[in-house]
Amino acid sequence: MRSSHSRVAAAALLAGMLGLGLTATGTAAQRPDAPARARLFPPIDLGLLEPPDRDAWQQPDQIMDTLGVADGSVVADIGAGAGWFTVRLGTRVGPRGLVYAQDVQRPVLDAIRRRTEREHLQNVQTRLGMGDNPNLPAAALDAILIVDVYPEIDDRVSFLRSLGRSLKPTGRIGIVNYKPGEGGPGPVARLGEGERVAQAIVESDVAAAGLTLVPVRQFLRYQYLVVAMRPGSAR
């Protein structure tokens, strides 16, 4: 951690940070005027990403419903981290579906492979991303989920463009991120403005990437959900 918090305080903070640092990008140097970005999350601490109350405030089923994730869907979990959402996606899409668990750290992907083996999920494939290349197949995905890692993406517009090319004509991208300010789980705002990105900025990035925003009802207490599709797609 970047401060002198006690081990207990650090663990509590990390538990709320979820996927922070499990980025969809490489480790390119920051521009001098860019906000500071958190370092990659240590794979040894993956167990801290799953506080016992996460289901209650994360509402994974409602997020998947909003993105149209169903039996037989092909989906991707970007910055998959400990695989918390990966296993839920795998259960939702069933044996006829497929989940790409994507991250930029090989040890993280190794941990996901072990987890899915333990949970007998045979419909999960891991993908190693690099830079603005998410390493996903073109025009193949029904939904792409980015949970709590958007602040760590270096070239967000280019990355969103790449994700858009991986969508089926009616596919959706869902970006879940913590609301600016403090309170609840998530990165502490004082550790750096770059760790919480305002919804308006994400929506601006989506437009710059040539994608179309899909209006959705906001139902998360501590986070917001931005949904995007390829232009001209049927909603």
C-alpha positions, 0 to 999 in steps of 0.5 A: 500500500502507499501509506502507513495503514495497519495490516488490518486497515490495508486488508479492509481497503483492498477488499473493497477495491475489487478489481483495482489494478487488474488492468486491461492495459500494459504498463506503459509510462504515464503522461506527465499530466495524466492522473496517477494510476494504481499499480497492478493488484498483487496476485497473492492478495486475490482472496481480498477481492471477495468480501462476504457482502459483495453479492448484496451491493454488487447485484451481479444478477441484475447487471447480467440481466441488463447486459442480456447475458443468458443461457448460451451467451458468449461473454468476456470478463475484462480484468477478471481478477480473482474470477468472482464475476467469471464464475457467475457468468459461467454459471449463467451462460451454462454449458452451451455458453462461453466465458473469456476471462481476460487479464494482463497478469499470467498469475491471475489467469492461472488462479482463475484456471484453478478456480474454475477447475475446482468449481467444475466450470468447463466453459471458461477460457483465459485470455492474456491482454496487452496494451489496447489489445484485449485479445478477444475474437472479432464479432463473437461476443454477446456481452463484455463486462468491465467491473472496477478496472476502468480507471486502470486502462491507459488508452481507454478510447482505443481499448473501447474501440477494440472491444466494440470490434469483438461484439456481435451486432446486438452485443453490449459492453457494460462498464461498472465503476465506483462513483466519485467520492468516498463511502462504502467499498472501493478505492479511497478517494484521497489515494488519487483522483484517477482511482474513481472516474466520473460517469460522464467521463466514461460516457464521453470515452464511449462516444469518442470510441464510436460506440452508442450509449444505451440508457439504463436505470441506475440500481447500484448503491456505490457504483454506476453502470454504463452500457454501450453497443455498436452504432446502429445495433438493435436494442 
